[in-house]
Amino acid sequence: MDDEKRIQFIDSNYNRLFTLPDGGTLYLTYDNGEKKEVTCKYHGECHLDVGNSGVYHICQLAEILENNGTKYAPIPTPDNMPYRCYGISEESGELVLLKYGETGYFRCNFSSLSTEENRKLLDISHAHLGITKAQAAAMYAGSLFGFHVPLADPGNYNADGTLKELFHGDIEFETDESLEFDDEAEQGEEI
């Protein structure tokens, strides 16, 4: 493999996803669940050959794979997780790109200035890619805390993306007697 020649992979909106070395392996998961590994060959900065099936422009390949419901990644991903999805930054409200196995998030080329508009874009993109709310929530948690934690498992989320009750049974809290209220303070008098 020639490490100097890196094959660029983007999504259909020109967001950079990952690179592979010339001769690297791309993992494909088709919409019917079938999986395949293909060797990719470098054919210039914006072109590649995928499994000897012909030379494609990087955006052309992204569009074909996305339209067919095929997931693609440089590493095998668990059956219940996408390689990438989108999230909304809690800090800025911008649309961000999340990648399986990588903590943090990446700038998204089509984020708008409106958080509301970004939520709409997220929903449309996830519907097109077949990403559930549970998967998106798990990806967001994985990007924050690592993909080894239980929060990064979509099985721990309800269909609406909310966290399932993970702890069952009664939880007892010890009380500190010094925290009892003064009767006068409880009646609204100033202390």
MARBA-3410 file (N, C-alpha, C, O; in Angstrom, 1 decimal):
191
0.8,-1.2,0.0,0.0,0.0,0.0,0.9,1.2,0.0,1.9,1.3,0.7 ~ 0.5,2.2,-0.8,1.2,3.5,-0.9,0.6,4.5,0.1,-0.5,5.0,-0.2 ~ 1.3,4.8,1.2,0.7,5.7,2.2,0.7,7.1,1.8,0.0,7.9,2.4 ~ 1.4,7.5,0.7,1.4,8.8,0.2,0.1,9.2,-0.5,-0.3,10.3,-0.5 ~ -0.5,8.2,-1.1,-1.7,8.3,-1.8,-2.9,8.0,-0.9,-3.1,6.8,-0.6
-3.7,9.0,-0.5,-4.8,8.8,0.4,-6.1,9.0,-0.4,-6.3,10.0,-1.1 ~ -7.0,8.0,-0.3,-8.3,8.1,-0.9,-9.3,8.8,0.0,-9.5,8.4,1.1 ~ -9.9,9.9,-0.5,-10.8,10.7,0.3,-12.2,10.0,0.2,-12.7,9.6,-0.9 ~ -12.9,10.0,1.3,-14.3,9.6,1.3,-15.1,10.7,2.0,-14.8,11.2,3.0 ~ -16.2,11.1,1.3,-17.1,12.1,1.7,-18.5,11.6,1.7,-18.8,10.5,1.2
-19.4,12.4,2.3,-20.8,12.1,2.0,-21.3,12.9,0.9,-20.5,13.7,0.3 ~ -22.6,12.8,0.5,-23.1,13.4,-0.7,-23.2,15.0,-0.5,-23.4,15.7,-1.5 ~ -23.0,15.4,0.7,-22.9,16.9,0.9,-21.5,17.4,1.0,-21.3,18.5,1.5 ~ -20.6,16.6,0.6,-19.1,17.0,0.6,-18.5,17.1,2.0,-17.5,17.8,2.2 ~ -19.2,16.5,3.0,-18.5,16.4,4.3,-17.5,15.4,4.3,-17.8,14.2,3.9
-16.3,15.7,4.7,-15.2,14.7,4.7,-15.4,13.7,5.8,-15.6,14.1,7.0 ~ -15.4,12.4,5.5,-15.6,11.4,6.5,-14.3,10.7,6.9,-14.1,10.6,8.1 ~ -13.6,10.2,6.0,-12.3,9.5,6.3,-11.5,9.3,5.1,-11.9,9.6,4.0 ~ -10.3,8.8,5.3,-9.4,8.5,4.2,-8.9,7.1,4.3,-8.9,6.5,5.4 ~ -8.6,6.5,3.2,-7.9,5.1,3.2,-6.6,5.3,2.4,-6.6,6.1,1.4
-5.7,4.5,2.7,-4.5,4.4,1.9,-4.8,3.7,0.5,-5.8,3.0,0.5 ~ -4.0,4.0,-0.5,-4.2,3.3,-1.8,-4.1,1.8,-1.5,-3.1,1.3,-0.9 ~ -5.1,1.0,-1.9,-5.1,-0.4,-1.6,-5.8,-0.8,-0.3,-5.8,-1.9,0.1 ~ -6.4,0.2,0.4,-7.0,0.0,1.6,-8.4,-0.7,1.5,-8.9,-0.8,0.4 ~ -8.9,-1.2,2.6,-10.2,-1.9,2.6,-11.3,-1.0,3.0,-11.3,-0.4,4.0
-12.4,-1.1,2.2,-13.7,-0.4,2.6,-14.7,-1.4,3.0,-14.8,-2.4,2.3 ~ -15.4,-1.2,4.1,-16.4,-2.1,4.6,-17.8,-1.6,4.2,-18.1,-0.5,4.5 ~ -18.5,-2.4,3.4,-19.8,-2.1,3.0,-20.9,-2.9,3.7,-20.7,-4.1,3.9 ~ -22.0,-2.3,4.1,-23.1,-3.0,4.6,-24.3,-2.6,3.8,-24.8,-1.4,3.9 ~ -24.9,-3.5,3.0,-26.0,-3.2,2.1,-27.3,-3.2,2.9,-27.4,-3.6,4.1
-28.3,-2.6,2.3,-29.6,-2.4,3.1,-30.3,-3.7,3.4,-31.1,-3.7,4.3 ~ -29.9,-4.8,2.8,-30.4,-6.1,3.1,-29.6,-6.8,4.2,-29.9,-8.0,4.6 ~ -28.6,-6.1,4.7,-27.8,-6.7,5.8,-26.5,-7.4,5.3,-25.6,-7.7,6.1 ~ -26.4,-7.7,4.0,-25.2,-8.3,3.5,-24.0,-7.4,3.7,-24.1,-6.2,3.5 ~ -22.9,-8.0,4.0,-21.6,-7.2,4.2,-20.6,-7.7,3.2,-20.6,-8.8,2.8
-19.7,-6.7,2.9,-18.7,-7.0,1.9,-17.5,-6.1,2.2,-17.6,-5.0,2.6 ~ -16.3,-6.6,1.9,-15.1,-5.9,2.0,-14.6,-5.7,0.6,-14.5,-6.7,-0.2 ~ -14.2,-4.5,0.2,-13.7,-4.2,-1.1,-12.4,-3.4,-1.0,-12.2,-2.6,-0.1 ~ -11.5,-3.7,-1.9,-10.2,-3.0,-2.0,-10.4,-1.8,-2.9,-11.0,-1.8,-3.9 ~ -9.9,-0.6,-2.4,-10.0,0.6,-3.1,-8.6,1.1,-3.7,-7.6,0.9,-3.0
-8.7,1.6,-4.9,-7.4,2.0,-5.5,-7.5,3.5,-5.8,-8.6,4.0,-6.3 ~ -6.5,4.2,-5.5,-6.3,5.6,-5.8,-6.3,5.9,-7.3,-5.5,5.3,-8.0 ~ -7.1,6.9,-7.7,-7.0,7.3,-9.1,-7.1,8.8,-9.2,-7.8,9.4,-10.0 ~ -6.3,9.4,-8.4,-6.2,10.9,-8.3,-6.9,11.4,-7.1,-7.6,10.7,-6.4 ~ -6.8,12.7,-6.9,-7.3,13.3,-5.7,-8.8,13.1,-5.4,-9.2,13.0,-4.3
-9.6,13.0,-6.5,-11.1,13.0,-6.3,-11.7,11.7,-7.0,-12.9,11.6,-7.1 ~ -10.8,10.7,-7.3,-11.4,9.5,-8.0,-10.8,8.3,-7.4,-9.7,8.3,-6.9 ~ -11.6,7.2,-7.5,-11.1,5.9,-6.9,-11.8,4.7,-7.7,-12.8,4.9,-8.3 ~ -11.2,3.6,-7.6,-11.7,2.4,-8.1,-12.1,1.6,-6.8,-11.3,1.4,-5.9 ~ -13.4,1.1,-6.8,-13.9,0.4,-5.7,-14.1,-1.1,-6.1,-15.0,-1.4,-6.9
-13.3,-2.0,-5.6,-13.4,-3.4,-5.9,-13.3,-3.7,-7.3,-14.0,-4.7,-7.8 ~ -12.5,-3.0,-8.1,-12.4,-3.3,-9.5,-13.7,-3.2,-10.3,-13.9,-3.8,-11.3 ~ -14.6,-2.3,-9.8,-15.9,-2.1,-10.4,-16.0,-0.9,-11.3,-17.0,-0.6,-11.9 ~ -14.9,-0.2,-11.4,-14.8,1.0,-12.2,-14.4,2.2,-11.4,-14.3,2.1,-10.2 ~ -14.0,3.3,-12.1,-13.5,4.5,-11.4,-14.7,5.4,-11.2,-15.5,5.6,-12.1
-14.8,5.9,-10.0,-15.8,6.8,-9.6,-15.2,8.1,-9.0,-14.1,8.2,-8.5 ~ -16.0,9.2,-9.2,-15.7,10.4,-8.5,-16.1,10.2,-7.1,-17.1,9.5,-6.8 ~ -15.5,10.8,-6.1,-15.8,10.6,-4.7,-17.2,10.9,-4.3,-17.9,10.3,-3.5 ~ -17.8,12.0,-4.9,-19.1,12.4,-4.6,-20.1,11.5,-5.3,-21.2,11.2,-4.8 ~ -19.8,11.1,-6.5,-20.6,10.1,-7.3,-20.8,8.8,-6.5,-21.9,8.3,-6.3
-19.7,8.3,-5.9,-19.7,7.1,-5.1,-20.6,7.3,-3.9,-21.4,6.4,-3.5 ~ -20.4,8.4,-3.2,-21.2,8.7,-2.0,-22.7,8.7,-2.3,-23.5,8.2,-1.6 ~ -23.1,9.4,-3.4,-24.5,9.4,-3.8,-25.0,8.0,-4.1,-26.1,7.7,-3.7 ~ -24.3,7.2,-4.9,-24.7,5.9,-5.2,-24.9,5.1,-3.9,-26.0,4.4,-3.8 ~ -23.9,5.1,-3.1,-24.0,4.3,-1.8,-25.2,4.7,-1.0,-25.9,3.9,-0.4
-25.3,6.0,-0.8,-26.4,6.6,0.0,-27.8,6.3,-0.6,-28.7,5.9,0.2 ~ -27.9,6.5,-1.9,-29.2,6.2,-2.5,-29.6,4.7,-2.5,-30.8,4.4,-2.4 ~ -28.6,3.8,-2.4,-28.9,2.4,-2.3,-29.0,1.9,-0.9,-29.3,0.8,-0.6 ~ -28.9,2.9,0.1,-29.0,2.5,1.5,-27.7,1.7,2.0,-27.8,1.0,3.0 ~ -26.6,1.8,1.3,-25.4,1.1,1.7,-24.6,2.0,2.6,-24.3,3.1,2.3
-24.2,1.4,3.8,-23.4,2.0,4.7,-21.9,1.7,4.4,-21.6,0.6,4.0 ~ -21.0,2.7,4.6,-19.6,2.4,4.2,-18.8,3.0,5.3,-19.0,4.1,5.9 ~ -17.7,2.3,5.6,-16.8,2.7,6.7,-15.4,2.1,6.5,-15.3,1.1,5.8 ~ -14.4,2.7,7.1,-13.1,2.2,7.0,-12.8,1.0,8.0,-11.8,0.3,7.9 ~ -13.7,0.9,9.0,-13.6,-0.2,10.0,-15.0,-0.9,10.0,-16.0,-0.2,9.8
-15.0,-2.1,10.4,-16.3,-2.7,10.6,-17.0,-2.1,11.8,-16.4,-1.9,12.8 ~ -18.3,-1.8,11.6,-19.1,-1.2,12.7,-20.0,-2.3,13.2,-20.4,-3.2,12.5 ~ -20.5,-2.1,14.5,-21.5,-3.1,15.0,-22.8,-3.0,14.1,-23.1,-2.0,13.5 ~ -23.5,-4.1,14.1,-24.7,-4.2,13.2,-25.7,-3.1,13.6,-26.5,-2.6,12.8 ~ -25.7,-2.7,14.9,-26.7,-1.8,15.3,-26.3,-0.3,15.3,-27.0,0.6,15.8
-25.1,0.0,14.7,-24.7,1.4,14.7,-24.3,1.8,13.3,-23.8,1.1,12.5 ~ -24.6,3.1,13.0,-24.1,3.7,11.7,-22.7,4.0,11.8,-22.1,4.2,12.9 ~ -22.0,4.2,10.7,-20.6,4.7,10.8,-20.6,6.2,11.1,-19.7,6.6,11.8 ~ -21.6,6.9,10.6,-21.6,8.3,10.9,-23.1,8.8,10.9,-24.0,8.2,10.3 ~ -23.3,9.8,11.7,-24.6,10.5,11.7,-24.4,11.9,12.1,-23.2,12.4,12.2
-25.5,12.6,12.3,-25.4,14.0,12.6,-25.9,14.3,14.0,-26.7,13.5,14.6 ~ -25.5,15.4,14.6,-25.9,15.8,15.9,-26.0,17.3,15.9,-25.6,18.0,15.0 ~ -26.6,17.8,17.0,-26.7,19.3,17.2,-25.8,19.6,18.4,-25.9,19.1,19.5 ~ -24.8,20.5,18.2,-23.9,20.9,19.2,-24.7,21.6,20.3,-25.5,22.6,20.0 ~ -24.6,21.2,21.6,-25.3,21.8,22.7,-24.8,23.2,22.9,-25.5,24.1,23.4
-23.5,23.5,22.6,-22.9,24.8,22.8,-23.4,25.8,21.8,-23.7,27.0,22.2 ~ -23.4,25.5,20.5,-23.6,26.5,19.5,-24.9,26.3,18.7,-25.4,27.2,18.0 ~ -25.5,25.1,18.8,-26.7,24.8,18.0,-26.4,24.4,16.6,-27.4,24.2,15.8 ~ -25.1,24.3,16.2,-24.8,24.0,14.8,-24.9,22.5,14.6,-24.8,21.7,15.5 ~ -25.1,22.1,13.3,-25.2,20.8,12.9,-23.8,20.2,12.8,-22.9,20.9,12.2
-23.5,19.1,13.5,-22.2,18.5,13.5,-22.2,17.1,13.0,-23.2,16.4,13.0 ~ -21.1,16.6,12.5,-20.9,15.2,12.0,-20.3,14.4,13.1,-19.3,14.8,13.7 ~ -20.9,13.2,13.4,-20.4,12.3,14.4,-19.9,11.0,13.7,-20.6,10.6,12.8 ~ -18.8,10.5,14.1,-18.2,9.3,13.5,-18.0,8.2,14.5,-17.5,8.4,15.6 ~ -18.5,7.0,14.1,-18.4,5.9,15.0,-16.9,5.7,15.4,-16.0,5.7,14.5
-16.6,5.5,16.7,-15.3,5.2,17.1,-14.4,6.4,17.4,-13.3,6.2,17.9 ~ -14.9,7.6,17.1,-14.1,8.8,17.3,-14.8,9.7,18.2,-16.0,10.0,18.1 ~ -14.1,10.1,19.3,-14.7,11.1,20.2,-14.6,12.5,19.6,-13.8,12.8,18.8 ~ -15.5,13.3,20.1,-15.6,14.7,19.5,-16.5,14.7,18.3,-17.1,13.7,18.0 ~ -16.6,15.8,17.7,-17.4,15.9,16.5,-16.7,16.7,15.5,-15.6,17.3,15.7
-17.2,16.7,14.3,-16.6,17.4,13.1,-17.5,18.4,12.5,-18.7,18.3,12.6 ~ -16.9,19.4,12.0,-17.6,20.5,11.3,-18.5,19.9,10.2,-18.0,19.0,9.4 ~ -19.7,20.4,10.0,-20.6,19.9,9.0,-20.8,21.1,8.0,-21.1,22.2,8.3 ~ -20.6,20.8,6.7,-20.6,21.8,5.6,-21.9,22.4,5.4,-22.0,23.5,4.9 ~ -23.0,21.8,5.8,-24.3,22.4,5.5,-25.1,22.8,6.7,-26.3,22.9,6.7
-24.4,23.1,7.8,-25.0,23.6,9.0,-25.5,25.1,8.7,-24.9,25.8,8.0 ~ -26.7,25.4,9.3,-27.2,26.7,9.1,-27.0,27.5,10.4,-26.5,27.0,11.4 ~ -27.4,28.8,10.4,-27.2,29.6,11.6,-28.4,29.4,12.6,-28.3,29.8,13.7 ~ -29.4,28.7,12.1,-30.6,28.4,13.0,-30.6,27.0,13.5,-30.5,26.0,12.8 ~ -30.7,26.9,14.9,-30.7,25.6,15.5,-32.0,24.8,15.1,-31.9,23.6,14.8
-33.1,25.5,14.9,-34.3,24.9,14.5,-34.2,24.3,13.1,-34.6,23.2,12.8 ~ -33.6,25.1,12.2,-33.3,24.6,10.8,-32.3,23.4,10.8,-32.5,22.5,10.0 ~ -31.3,23.4,11.7,-30.4,22.3,11.8,-31.1,21.1,12.3,-30.7,20.0,11.8 ~ -32.0,21.2,13.2,-32.8,20.0,13.6,-33.6,19.4,12.5,-33.7,18.2,12.4 ~ -34.1,20.2,11.6,-34.9,19.7,10.5,-33.9,19.0,9.5,-34.2,17.9,9.0
-32.8,19.6,9.3,-31.8,19.0,8.4,-31.3,17.6,9.0,-31.1,16.7,8.2 ~ -31.1,17.6,10.3,-30.7,16.4,11.0,-31.8,15.3,10.7,-31.5,14.2,10.4 ~ -33.0,15.6,11.0,-34.1,14.6,10.8,-34.2,14.1,9.4,-34.4,12.9,9.1 ~ -34.1,15.0,8.4,-34.2,14.7,7.0,-33.0,13.8,6.6,-33.2,12.7,6.0 ~ -31.8,14.1,7.1,-30.6,13.3,6.8,-30.7,11.9,7.4,-30.4,10.9,6.7
-31.1,11.9,8.6,-31.2,10.6,9.3,-32.3,9.7,8.7,-32.1,8.5,8.6 ~ -33.4,10.3,8.3,-34.4,9.5,7.6,-33.9,9.0,6.3,-34.2,7.8,6.0 ~ -33.2,9.8,5.5,-32.6,9.3,4.3,-31.6,8.2,4.5,-31.5,7.3,3.7 ~ -30.8,8.3,5.5,-29.7,7.3,5.8,-30.2,6.1,6.6,-29.5,5.2,6.8 ~ -31.5,6.2,7.1,-32.0,5.0,7.9,-31.5,5.0,9.3,-31.4,3.9,9.9
-31.1,6.1,9.8,-30.6,6.2,11.2,-31.7,6.5,12.2,-32.5,7.5,12.0 ~ -31.9,5.6,13.2,-32.9,5.8,14.2,-32.5,6.8,15.2,-31.4,7.2,15.3 ~ -33.5,7.3,16.0,-33.3,8.2,17.0,-32.4,7.6,18.1,-31.6,8.2,18.8 ~ -32.6,6.3,18.4,-31.8,5.6,19.4,-30.4,5.5,18.9,-29.5,5.7,19.7 ~ -30.1,5.2,17.6,-28.8,5.2,17.1,-28.1,6.5,17.2,-26.9,6.6,17.6
-28.8,7.6,16.9,-28.3,8.9,16.9,-27.9,9.3,18.4,-26.9,9.9,18.6 ~ -28.8,9.0,19.3,-28.5,9.3,20.7,-27.3,8.5,21.2,-26.4,9.1,21.9 ~ -27.1,7.3,20.8,-26.0,6.5,21.2,-24.7,7.0,20.5,-23.6,7.0,21.2 ~ -24.8,7.5,19.3,-23.6,8.0,18.6,-23.2,9.3,19.3,-22.0,9.6,19.5 ~ -24.2,10.1,19.7,-23.9,11.4,20.4,-23.2,11.1,21.7,-22.2,11.7,22.1
-23.7,10.1,22.5,-23.1,9.8,23.8,-21.7,9.2,23.5,-20.8,9.5,24.3 ~ -21.5,8.4,22.5,-20.2,7.8,22.2,-19.2,8.9,21.8,-18.0,8.8,22.2 ~ -19.7,9.9,21.1,-18.8,11.0,20.8,-18.3,11.8,22.0,-17.3,12.4,22.0 ~ -19.1,11.8,23.0,-18.8,12.5,24.2,-18.0,11.7,25.2,-17.0,12.2,25.8 ~ -18.4,10.4,25.4,-17.8,9.6,26.5,-17.0,8.4,26.0,-16.4,7.7,26.8
-16.9,8.2,24.7,-16.3,7.0,24.2,-17.3,5.9,23.8,-18.4,5.9,24.4 ~ -16.9,5.1,22.9,-17.9,4.1,22.4,-17.9,2.8,23.2,-18.5,1.8,22.8 ~ -17.1,2.8,24.3,-17.0,1.6,25.1,-18.0,1.6,26.3,-18.2,0.7,27.0 ~ -18.7,2.8,26.5,-19.6,3.0,27.6,-21.1,2.5,27.2,-21.4,2.5,26.0 ~ -21.9,2.1,28.2,-23.2,1.7,27.9,-24.1,2.7,27.2,-25.0,2.4,26.5
-23.8,4.0,27.4,-24.6,5.0,26.8,-24.4,5.0,25.3,-25.2,5.6,24.6 ~ -23.3,4.4,24.8,-23.1,4.4,23.3,-23.7,3.1,22.7,-23.3,2.7,21.6 ~ -24.6,2.5,23.3,-25.3,1.3,22.8,-26.8,1.7,22.5,-27.5,2.1,23.5 ~ -27.2,1.7,21.3,-28.6,2.1,21.0,-29.7,1.2,21.7,-30.8,1.6,21.8 ~ -29.3,0.0,22.1,-30.2,-0.8,22.9,-30.6,-0.3,24.2,-31.5,-0.7,24.8
-29.9,0.7,24.7,-30.2,1.4,25.9,-31.1,2.6,25.8,-31.3,3.4,26.7 ~ -31.6,2.8,24.6,-32.5,3.9,24.3,-33.9,3.5,23.8,-34.0,2.4,23.2 ~ -34.9,4.2,24.1,-36.2,4.0,23.6,-36.2,4.5,22.1,-35.3,5.1,21.6 ~ -37.3,4.1,21.4,-37.4,4.5,19.9,-37.3,6.0,19.7,-36.9,6.4,18.6 ~ -37.8,6.8,20.7,-37.7,8.2,20.5,-36.4,8.8,20.9,-36.2,10.1,20.9
-35.4,8.0,21.2,-34.0,8.5,21.5,-33.8,8.8,23.0,-32.7,9.3,23.3 ~ -34.8,8.6,23.8,-34.7,8.9,25.2,-34.0,7.7,25.9,-34.2,6.5,25.5 ~ -33.3,7.9,26.9,-32.6,6.8,27.7,-33.6,5.9,28.4,-34.5,6.4,29.1 ~ -33.4,4.6,28.2,-34.2,3.7,29.0,-33.8,3.7,30.4,-32.7,4.1,30.8 ~ -34.7,3.3,31.3,-34.4,3.2,32.7,-33.4,2.0,32.9,-33.7,0.9,32.7
-32.1,2.4,33.2,-31.1,1.4,33.3,-30.9,0.8,34.6,-30.4,-0.3,34.8 ~ -31.4,1.5,35.7,-31.2,1.0,37.0,-32.6,0.6,37.6,-33.5,1.5,37.6 ~ -32.8,-0.6,38.0,-34.0,-1.0,38.6,-33.9,-1.2,40.1,-32.8,-1.4,40.6 ~ -35.1,-1.1,40.7,-35.1,-1.3,42.2,-35.0,0.0,42.9,-34.9,1.1,42.3 ~ -35.1,-0.1,44.2,-35.2,1.1,45.0,-33.7,1.6,45.3,-32.8,0.8,45.6
-33.6,2.9,45.2,-32.3,3.5,45.6,-32.5,4.2,46.8,-33.4,5.1,46.9 ~ -31.7,3.9,47.8,-31.9,4.6,49.1,-30.8,5.7,49.3,-29.7,5.5,48.9 ~ -31.2,6.8,49.8,-30.3,7.9,50.0,-30.2,8.1,51.5,-31.2,8.1,52.2 ~ -29.0,8.3,52.0,-28.8,8.7,53.4,-29.1,10.1,53.5,-28.7,11.0,52.7 ~ -29.8,10.5,54.6,-30.0,11.9,54.8,-29.1,12.5,55.9,-28.7,11.7,56.8
-28.8,13.7,55.8,-28.0,14.4,56.7,-28.9,15.2,57.6,-29.6,16.1,57.2 ~ -28.9,14.9,58.9,-29.8,15.5,59.9,-29.6,17.0,59.9,-30.5,17.8,60.2 ~ -28.3,17.5,59.6,-28.0,18.9,59.7,-28.7,19.7,58.6,-28.7,20.9,58.6 ~ -29.3,19.0,57.6,-30.0,19.7,56.5,-31.5,20.0,56.8,-32.2,20.5,55.9 ~ -32.0,19.7,58.0,-33.4,20.0,58.3,-33.6,21.5,58.3,-32.8,22.3,58.7
-34.8,21.9,57.9,-35.2,23.3,57.8,-35.5,23.8,59.2,-36.1,23.1,60.0 ~ -35.2,25.1,59.4,-35.7,25.8,60.6,-37.2,26.1,60.4,-37.5,26.6,59.3 ~ -38.0,25.8,61.3,-39.5,26.0,61.2,-39.8,27.4,60.8,-40.7,27.6,59.9 ~ -39.1,28.4,61.3,-39.4,29.8,61.0,-39.0,30.1,59.5,-39.7,30.9,58.8 ~ -37.9,29.6,59.1,-37.4,29.8,57.7,-38.4,29.1,56.7,-38.6,29.7,55.6
-39.0,28.0,57.1,-40.0,27.4,56.2,-41.2,28.2,56.0,-41.8,28.1,55.0 ~ -41.5,29.1,57.0,-42.7,29.9,56.9,-42.5,31.1,56.1,-43.4,32.0,56.0 ~ -41.3,31.3,55.5,-41.0,32.4,54.6,-40.3,33.6,55.3,-40.1,34.6,54.7 ~ -39.9,33.5,56.6,-39.2,34.5,57.2,-37.8,34.6,56.7,-37.2,33.5,56.4 ~ -37.2,35.8,56.7,-35.8,35.9,56.2,-34.9,35.4,57.3,-35.2,35.6,58.5
-33.8,34.8,57.0,-32.8,34.3,57.9,-31.8,35.4,58.1,-30.8,35.1,58.9
END
